[in-house]
């Protein structure tokens, strides 16, 4: 039998359809090609297949010889689709470079945005948009992204410079800075880049693209990617694809932003869309876990047409894929673009409720329910609720339900060490980061000072069935002294607290809580199992 061969490059959203199988080009590109064919607006893009990743590591981390030509051909297709020119100082094409494995690995591999920008291209972007603030903001973001991801510069170098500018301008959020501040920040970022071994920031769009593509491929073997595959027993995946898309800009103005939406609540299972959105943001700002976001109501009130369109798309895709979806999206000047869709990670209880609800709604069959719950231990599912009359010492944003008591660990390594000694652990961190996946696995709960419900690490915590509360504004961590302040009270590492993922409340010590099984839902699934065996 002849072995089927695939092209090494495919496109999507460019006005014509190509076959984009997930096993060769990753879930991200495959789903984008599918939803584009359904009429959903996606930024045009191209994808390089998983075989390039296999060849890269099979040859001692040497880029495949045809990689430059593949990137050149892909860019030519995007230039034709958009009428823009890559590296141009007049009508610059700017792209994102993302990973895309055939298995879901949220936030584990690298992404680079704003590739193709330079000082010359900034002038072109200003001419096209009429918005110098947006153009300089995008350029300084690229320098930081490139420095941290490709050159491994410590993030604090760039964050300190940003914080100093914000303090001098007396603003609370970076979106409040003006064009002059962003231009000065870009100058400072170039200096930081050069002084930390990066040399002069590369102004060649093609050099940027080549380095970004190789970095995405290399991230398949990063420590956190290997840890994720080990913890999730992913053994057969071959590698990552490289997905290159035309940039859409959530930092273009007051009617722009980036967000993440789940078509149903991923820890309670309710049939209501759940959205985290940040105005003036680019795609990674929300999912990185580093920034707080607007409320769903604030988003809906400010951009009602975009919210209504997003809700309609959510239902369309849930119906098409017959499962709850996790969407990443950007709104550019009021226009909605979908950047990714995938089956959403959910808590064990939400998995049960969503599967049963989808069946009762006529979307899936009882046999589909059994298949969807094949890896869920139904008898271990419980609904936990706090019963204490004690007042909470702090409140955050609930991101995964349940109640967990444990001893504070301020690092992932410490959480693993404490868990190995038989202790119950609460991992307490500044932000929900994919780098903490081993610590999340070891802990009963994750509590963070910043971040959103849809941050990649919060998504992973939910899938593991861990309690999670993010954005706890009164949490202050002092790692140097191995302590933290929660609601003004000091807790040393190892002190005991309770985290309520249903309300977001945090309590000192261990408090009383109840636990019960969702017996009615479980009974329905057991009845379907029996009927299918007859």
Protein Blocks (a to p, Z undefined) as FASTA:
>chain_A
ZZddddfbdcehiopacdddfklnojklmmmmmmmmnopacdddddddfklmmmmmmnoo
pacfklmmmmmmmmmmmmmmnopaehiaklccddddddddfbdcehkaccdehihiafkl
mmmmmmmnopaklmmmmmmmmmmmmmmmmnopafklmmmmmmmmmmmnopabfklpcfkl
mmmmmmmmmmmmmmnonapadfbfklmmmmmmmmmmmmmmgmklmmmmmmnopakbgbdc
ddddddddfklbmkbccddddfbdfklopacddddddehiafklmmnopaccddfklmmm
mmmmlmmmmmmmmmmmmmmnopacddddddeehiacdfbdcdddddfklmmmmmmmmmmn
omacfklmmmmmmmpcfklpccdddfbfbdcfbdcddfbgcdddddddfbfklmmmmmmn
opacddddfbdcfklmmmmmmpmbdcdfbdcfklmklmmmmmnopacdehilkbccdfkn
opadeehiacdehiacdddfknopacehjddddddddfklmmmmmmmmmmmmZZ
